[in-house]
Amino acid sequence: MRSDTENAEHTTGRHGAGLQLGLATGVFVLTFWAWNLIGPLSKTYSERLDLGPTWTAVLVAFPVLVGAVGRIPVGIWTDRYGGRRMFTLICLASVVPTAAVGVSGGSYAALLVSGFLLGIAGTSFAIGVPFVSAWHRPERRGFATGVFGAGMGGTALSALLTPFLVERLGLVGTHLAMCAALLAAAALSWTMMRDAPGWRPNRDPVLPRFGVVLRRKVTWQLSVLYALVFGGFVAFSTYLPTMLVTAYAFAQTDAGMRTAGFSLAAVIARPLGGTLSDRFGAVRVCLVSFFAAAAMASVLAFQPPAEIPAGVSFVLMAAALGLGSGGVFALVAELIEPPRVGAVTGVVGAAGGLGGYFPPLVMGAVFQLTGAYTIGLLLLAATALIVALFTIKVFLRGRRDR
């Protein structure tokens, strides 16, 4: 005989899960597009404000900071208030900074402040993972979190369409259009989303609950893995337009199209990573990701010619990072009990966001000092190898200290 909770979980695996997964993924796409509004326009801002590579990198990376750290409280609140309320709130809270970025193009300080607040949009990731996990049975959660995670393709849409829209609507018009889309997403979230019937709010006091999550080694172990794969994705998605312009002399629109291709490869690979994790094990998928990322970073470090050598390497790098992102959250769903998934997702997601904050700063400084990105990419390759060895030691050999 199943308990009431098991019956609810069994039912939610069949009725309504697909619709809720689709809604959550769609909102995630839009908020990630908003989160990445500055990166595709880095050339515009650097020319308008006469910025060097380092200051451009700071500007591009700034929204990542709030988007990363903000996932911690957002994940905790999702455990308590549910995904429907939190998706609605985050969409509404993202409207003002999105508009502010649009009218701040003439001031570096104003752009930094509004870009910092734009990071609110990037916290939506910590809402979606516990939301879709609650709608799916354990054996399908790797697939579900992988599909939801594919919503990071919003960065691809931003890279592809934001420069195009700015050419036609202007800077302010483009950002106002995004504000309208966020308001529509908030209305859709409130009216169409439903928390899973088996979901129950976690009403434990916040600070003690957060302390329990932080004291578990597995939280920090998973954070290390995600800082590499998702951090790498975020770093490339935000800084690759700048990198292609400076290293390969592409026009801003051409760099945006290639960055969209990079993001698309990672987006396609992420649900594949979740599905393969359900079948072959998340740890194995993560190891393939880490070793492949190290290999591609090593190739790109020596700035091979554009298109075939470099282009293929960037796409394979993106696919590796996407696989790993899906694998890590399949591992989260496997190791973490449902009432704490939101809190753990917040911490692990924050680590991923912070993992994407520092590489653009390093890349900008390295390029300004050396005129090339070789050192930065070799550091990425070395980091990926270290994380792979860490994964073998901690997870593959069964040392799961929870």
Secondary structure as a PSIPRED ss2 file (coil, helix, strand):
# PSIPRED VFORMAT (PSIPRED V4.0)

   1 M C   1.000  0.000  0.000
   2 R C   1.000  0.000  0.000
   3 S C   1.000  0.000  0.000
   4 D H   0.000  1.000  0.000
   5 T H   0.000  1.000  0.000
   6 E H   0.000  1.000  0.000
   7 N H   0.000  1.000  0.000
   8 A H   0.000  1.000  0.000
   9 E H   0.000  1.000  0.000
  10 H H   0.000  1.000  0.000
  11 T H   0.000  1.000  0.000
  12 T H   0.000  1.000  0.000
  13 G C   1.000  0.000  0.000
  14 R C   1.000  0.000  0.000
  15 H C   1.000  0.000  0.000
  16 G C   1.000  0.000  0.000
  17 A H   0.000  1.000  0.000
  18 G H   0.000  1.000  0.000
  19 L H   0.000  1.000  0.000
  20 Q H   0.000  1.000  0.000
  21 L H   0.000  1.000  0.000
  22 G H   0.000  1.000  0.000
  23 L H   0.000  1.000  0.000
  24 A H   0.000  1.000  0.000
  25 T H   0.000  1.000  0.000
  26 G H   0.000  1.000  0.000
  27 V H   0.000  1.000  0.000
  28 F H   0.000  1.000  0.000
  29 V H   0.000  1.000  0.000
  30 L H   0.000  1.000  0.000
  31 T H   0.000  1.000  0.000
  32 F H   0.000  1.000  0.000
  33 W H   0.000  1.000  0.000
  34 A H   0.000  1.000  0.000
  35 W H   0.000  1.000  0.000
  36 N C   1.000  0.000  0.000
  37 L C   1.000  0.000  0.000
  38 I C   1.000  0.000  0.000
  39 G H   0.000  1.000  0.000
  40 P H   0.000  1.000  0.000
  41 L H   0.000  1.000  0.000
  42 S H   0.000  1.000  0.000
  43 K H   0.000  1.000  0.000
  44 T H   0.000  1.000  0.000
  45 Y H   0.000  1.000  0.000
  46 S H   0.000  1.000  0.000
  47 E H   0.000  1.000  0.000
  48 R H   0.000  1.000  0.000
  49 L H   0.000  1.000  0.000
  50 D C   1.000  0.000  0.000
  51 L C   1.000  0.000  0.000
  52 G C   1.000  0.000  0.000
  53 P H   0.000  1.000  0.000
  54 T H   0.000  1.000  0.000
  55 W H   0.000  1.000  0.000
  56 T H   0.000  1.000  0.000
  57 A H   0.000  1.000  0.000
  58 V H   0.000  1.000  0.000
  59 L H   0.000  1.000  0.000
  60 V H   0.000  1.000  0.000
  61 A H   0.000  1.000  0.000
  62 F H   0.000  1.000  0.000
  63 P H   0.000  1.000  0.000
  64 V H   0.000  1.000  0.000
  65 L H   0.000  1.000  0.000
  66 V H   0.000  1.000  0.000
  67 G H   0.000  1.000  0.000
  68 A H   0.000  1.000  0.000
  69 V H   0.000  1.000  0.000
  70 G C   1.000  0.000  0.000
  71 R H   0.000  1.000  0.000
  72 I H   0.000  1.000  0.000
  73 P H   0.000  1.000  0.000
  74 V H   0.000  1.000  0.000
  75 G H   0.000  1.000  0.000
  76 I H   0.000  1.000  0.000
  77 W H   0.000  1.000  0.000
  78 T H   0.000  1.000  0.000
  79 D H   0.000  1.000  0.000
  80 R H   0.000  1.000  0.000
  81 Y H   0.000  1.000  0.000
  82 G C   1.000  0.000  0.000
  83 G H   0.000  1.000  0.000
  84 R H   0.000  1.000  0.000
  85 R H   0.000  1.000  0.000
  86 M H   0.000  1.000  0.000
  87 F H   0.000  1.000  0.000
  88 T H   0.000  1.000  0.000
  89 L H   0.000  1.000  0.000
  90 I H   0.000  1.000  0.000
  91 C H   0.000  1.000  0.000
  92 L H   0.000  1.000  0.000
  93 A H   0.000  1.000  0.000
  94 S C   1.000  0.000  0.000
  95 V H   0.000  1.000  0.000
  96 V H   0.000  1.000  0.000
  97 P H   0.000  1.000  0.000
  98 T H   0.000  1.000  0.000
  99 A H   0.000  1.000  0.000
 100 A H   0.000  1.000  0.000
 101 V H   0.000  1.000  0.000
 102 G H   0.000  1.000  0.000
 103 V C   1.000  0.000  0.000
 104 S C   1.000  0.000  0.000
 105 G C   1.000  0.000  0.000
 106 G C   1.000  0.000  0.000
 107 S C   1.000  0.000  0.000
 108 Y H   0.000  1.000  0.000
 109 A H   0.000  1.000  0.000
 110 A H   0.000  1.000  0.000
 111 L H   0.000  1.000  0.000
 112 L H   0.000  1.000  0.000
 113 V H   0.000  1.000  0.000
 114 S H   0.000  1.000  0.000
 115 G H   0.000  1.000  0.000
 116 F H   0.000  1.000  0.000
 117 L H   0.000  1.000  0.000
 118 L H   0.000  1.000  0.000
 119 G H   0.000  1.000  0.000
 120 I H   0.000  1.000  0.000
 121 A H   0.000  1.000  0.000
 122 G H   0.000  1.000  0.000
 123 T H   0.000  1.000  0.000
 124 S H   0.000  1.000  0.000
 125 F H   0.000  1.000  0.000
 126 A H   0.000  1.000  0.000
 127 I H   0.000  1.000  0.000
 128 G H   0.000  1.000  0.000
 129 V H   0.000  1.000  0.000
 130 P H   0.000  1.000  0.000
 131 F H   0.000  1.000  0.000
 132 V H   0.000  1.000  0.000
 133 S H   0.000  1.000  0.000
 134 A H   0.000  1.000  0.000
 135 W C   1.000  0.000  0.000
 136 H C   1.000  0.000  0.000
 137 R C   1.000  0.000  0.000
 138 P H   0.000  1.000  0.000
 139 E H   0.000  1.000  0.000
 140 R H   0.000  1.000  0.000
 141 R H   0.000  1.000  0.000
 142 G H   0.000  1.000  0.000
 143 F H   0.000  1.000  0.000
 144 A H   0.000  1.000  0.000
 145 T H   0.000  1.000  0.000
 146 G H   0.000  1.000  0.000
 147 V H   0.000  1.000  0.000
 148 F H   0.000  1.000  0.000
 149 G H   0.000  1.000  0.000
 150 A H   0.000  1.000  0.000
 151 G H   0.000  1.000  0.000
 152 M H   0.000  1.000  0.000
 153 G H   0.000  1.000  0.000
 154 G H   0.000  1.000  0.000
 155 T H   0.000  1.000  0.000
 156 A H   0.000  1.000  0.000
 157 L H   0.000  1.000  0.000
 158 S H   0.000  1.000  0.000
 159 A H   0.000  1.000  0.000
 160 L H   0.000  1.000  0.000
 161 L H   0.000  1.000  0.000
 162 T H   0.000  1.000  0.000
 163 P H   0.000  1.000  0.000
 164 F H   0.000  1.000  0.000
 165 L H   0.000  1.000  0.000
 166 V H   0.000  1.000  0.000
 167 E H   0.000  1.000  0.000
 168 R H   0.000  1.000  0.000
 169 L H   0.000  1.000  0.000
 170 G H   0.000  1.000  0.000
 171 L H   0.000  1.000  0.000
 172 V H   0.000  1.000  0.000
 173 G H   0.000  1.000  0.000
 174 T H   0.000  1.000  0.000
 175 H H   0.000  1.000  0.000
 176 L H   0.000  1.000  0.000
 177 A H   0.000  1.000  0.000
 178 M H   0.000  1.000  0.000
 179 C H   0.000  1.000  0.000
 180 A H   0.000  1.000  0.000
 181 A H   0.000  1.000  0.000
 182 L H   0.000  1.000  0.000
 183 L H   0.000  1.000  0.000
 184 A H   0.000  1.000  0.000
 185 A H   0.000  1.000  0.000
 186 A H   0.000  1.000  0.000
 187 A H   0.000  1.000  0.000
 188 L H   0.000  1.000  0.000
 189 S H   0.000  1.000  0.000
 190 W H   0.000  1.000  0.000
 191 T H   0.000  1.000  0.000
 192 M H   0.000  1.000  0.000
 193 M C   1.000  0.000  0.000
 194 R C   1.000  0.000  0.000
 195 D C   1.000  0.000  0.000
 196 A C   1.000  0.000  0.000
 197 P C   1.000  0.000  0.000
 198 G C   1.000  0.000  0.000
 199 W C   1.000  0.000  0.000
 200 R C   1.000  0.000  0.000
 201 P C   1.000  0.000  0.000
 202 N C   1.000  0.000  0.000
 203 R C   1.000  0.000  0.000
 204 D C   1.000  0.000  0.000
 205 P C   1.000  0.000  0.000
 206 V H   0.000  1.000  0.000
 207 L H   0.000  1.000  0.000
 208 P H   0.000  1.000  0.000
 209 R H   0.000  1.000  0.000
 210 F H   0.000  1.000  0.000
 211 G H   0.000  1.000  0.000
 212 V H   0.000  1.000  0.000
 213 V H   0.000  1.000  0.000
 214 L H   0.000  1.000  0.000
 215 R H   0.000  1.000  0.000
 216 R C   1.000  0.000  0.000
 217 K H   0.000  1.000  0.000
 218 V H   0.000  1.000  0.000
 219 T H   0.000  1.000  0.000
 220 W H   0.000  1.000  0.000
 221 Q H   0.000  1.000  0.000
 222 L H   0.000  1.000  0.000
 223 S H   0.000  1.000  0.000
 224 V H   0.000  1.000  0.000
 225 L H   0.000  1.000  0.000
 226 Y H   0.000  1.000  0.000
 227 A H   0.000  1.000  0.000
 228 L H   0.000  1.000  0.000
 229 V H   0.000  1.000  0.000
 230 F H   0.000  1.000  0.000
 231 G H   0.000  1.000  0.000
 232 G H   0.000  1.000  0.000
 233 F H   0.000  1.000  0.000
 234 V H   0.000  1.000  0.000
 235 A H   0.000  1.000  0.000
 236 F H   0.000  1.000  0.000
 237 S H   0.000  1.000  0.000
 238 T H   0.000  1.000  0.000
 239 Y H   0.000  1.000  0.000
 240 L H   0.000  1.000  0.000
 241 P H   0.000  1.000  0.000
 242 T H   0.000  1.000  0.000
 243 M H   0.000  1.000  0.000
 244 L H   0.000  1.000  0.000
 245 V H   0.000  1.000  0.000
 246 T H   0.000  1.000  0.000
 247 A H   0.000  1.000  0.000
 248 Y H   0.000  1.000  0.000
 249 A C   1.000  0.000  0.000
 250 F C   1.000  0.000  0.000
 251 A C   1.000  0.000  0.000
 252 Q H   0.000  1.000  0.000
 253 T H   0.000  1.000  0.000
 254 D H   0.000  1.000  0.000
 255 A H   0.000  1.000  0.000
 256 G H   0.000  1.000  0.000
 257 M H   0.000  1.000  0.000
 258 R H   0.000  1.000  0.000
 259 T H   0.000  1.000  0.000
 260 A H   0.000  1.000  0.000
 261 G H   0.000  1.000  0.000
 262 F H   0.000  1.000  0.000
 263 S H   0.000  1.000  0.000
 264 L H   0.000  1.000  0.000
 265 A H   0.000  1.000  0.000
 266 A H   0.000  1.000  0.000
 267 V H   0.000  1.000  0.000
 268 I H   0.000  1.000  0.000
 269 A H   0.000  1.000  0.000
 270 R H   0.000  1.000  0.000
 271 P H   0.000  1.000  0.000
 272 L H   0.000  1.000  0.000
 273 G H   0.000  1.000  0.000
 274 G H   0.000  1.000  0.000
 275 T H   0.000  1.000  0.000
 276 L H   0.000  1.000  0.000
 277 S H   0.000  1.000  0.000
 278 D H   0.000  1.000  0.000
 279 R H   0.000  1.000  0.000
 280 F H   0.000  1.000  0.000
 281 G C   1.000  0.000  0.000
 282 A H   0.000  1.000  0.000
 283 V H   0.000  1.000  0.000
 284 R H   0.000  1.000  0.000
 285 V H   0.000  1.000  0.000
 286 C H   0.000  1.000  0.000
 287 L H   0.000  1.000  0.000
 288 V H   0.000  1.000  0.000
 289 S H   0.000  1.000  0.000
 290 F H   0.000  1.000  0.000
 291 F H   0.000  1.000  0.000
 292 A H   0.000  1.000  0.000
 293 A H   0.000  1.000  0.000
 294 A H   0.000  1.000  0.000
 295 A H   0.000  1.000  0.000
 296 M H   0.000  1.000  0.000
 297 A H   0.000  1.000  0.000
 298 S H   0.000  1.000  0.000
 299 V H   0.000  1.000  0.000
 300 L H   0.000  1.000  0.000
 301 A C   1.000  0.000  0.000
 302 F C   1.000  0.000  0.000
 303 Q C   1.000  0.000  0.000
 304 P C   1.000  0.000  0.000
 305 P C   1.000  0.000  0.000
 306 A C   1.000  0.000  0.000
 307 E C   1.000  0.000  0.000
 308 I H   0.000  1.000  0.000
 309 P H   0.000  1.000  0.000
 310 A H   0.000  1.000  0.000
 311 G H   0.000  1.000  0.000
 312 V H   0.000  1.000  0.000
 313 S H   0.000  1.000  0.000
 314 F H   0.000  1.000  0.000
 315 V H   0.000  1.000  0.000
 316 L H   0.000  1.000  0.000
 317 M H   0.000  1.000  0.000
 318 A H   0.000  1.000  0.000
 319 A H   0.000  1.000  0.000
 320 A H   0.000  1.000  0.000
 321 L H   0.000  1.000  0.000
 322 G H   0.000  1.000  0.000
 323 L H   0.000  1.000  0.000
 324 G H   0.000  1.000  0.000
 325 S H   0.000  1.000  0.000
 326 G H   0.000  1.000  0.000
 327 G H   0.000  1.000  0.000
 328 V H   0.000  1.000  0.000
 329 F H   0.000  1.000  0.000
 330 A H   0.000  1.000  0.000
 331 L H   0.000  1.000  0.000
 332 V H   0.000  1.000  0.000
 333 A H   0.000  1.000  0.000
 334 E H   0.000  1.000  0.000
 335 L H   0.000  1.000  0.000
 336 I C   1.000  0.000  0.000
 337 E C   1.000  0.000  0.000
 338 P H   0.000  1.000  0.000
 339 P H   0.000  1.000  0.000
 340 R H   0.000  1.000  0.000
 341 V H   0.000  1.000  0.000
 342 G H   0.000  1.000  0.000
 343 A H   0.000  1.000  0.000
 344 V H   0.000  1.000  0.000
 345 T H   0.000  1.000  0.000
 346 G H   0.000  1.000  0.000
 347 V H   0.000  1.000  0.000
 348 V H   0.000  1.000  0.000
 349 G H   0.000  1.000  0.000
 350 A H   0.000  1.000  0.000
 351 A H   0.000  1.000  0.000
 352 G H   0.000  1.000  0.000
 353 G H   0.000  1.000  0.000
 354 L H   0.000  1.000  0.000
 355 G H   0.000  1.000  0.000
 356 G H   0.000  1.000  0.000
 357 Y H   0.000  1.000  0.000
 358 F H   0.000  1.000  0.000
 359 P H   0.000  1.000  0.000
 360 P H   0.000  1.000  0.000
 361 L H   0.000  1.000  0.000
 362 V H   0.000  1.000  0.000
 363 M H   0.000  1.000  0.000
 364 G H   0.000  1.000  0.000
 365 A H   0.000  1.000  0.000
 366 V H   0.000  1.000  0.000
 367 F H   0.000  1.000  0.000
 368 Q H   0.000  1.000  0.000
 369 L H   0.000  1.000  0.000
 370 T H   0.000  1.000  0.000
 371 G C   1.000  0.000  0.000
 372 A C   1.000  0.000  0.000
 373 Y C   1.000  0.000  0.000
 374 T H   0.000  1.000  0.000
 375 I H   0.000  1.000  0.000
 376 G H   0.000  1.000  0.000
 377 L H   0.000  1.000  0.000
 378 L H   0.000  1.000  0.000
 379 L H   0.000  1.000  0.000
 380 L H   0.000  1.000  0.000
 381 A H   0.000  1.000  0.000
 382 A H   0.000  1.000  0.000
 383 T H   0.000  1.000  0.000
 384 A H   0.000  1.000  0.000
 385 L H   0.000  1.000  0.000
 386 I H   0.000  1.000  0.000
 387 V H   0.000  1.000  0.000
 388 A H   0.000  1.000  0.000
 389 L H   0.000  1.000  0.000
 390 F H   0.000  1.000  0.000
 391 T H   0.000  1.000  0.000
 392 I H   0.000  1.000  0.000
 393 K H   0.000  1.000  0.000
 394 V H   0.000  1.000  0.000
 395 F H   0.000  1.000  0.000
 396 L H   0.000  1.000  0.000
 397 R C   1.000  0.000  0.000
 398 G C   1.000  0.000  0.000
 399 R C   1.000  0.000  0.000
 400 R C   1.000  0.000  0.000
 401 D C   1.000  0.000  0.000
 402 R C   1.000  0.000  0.000
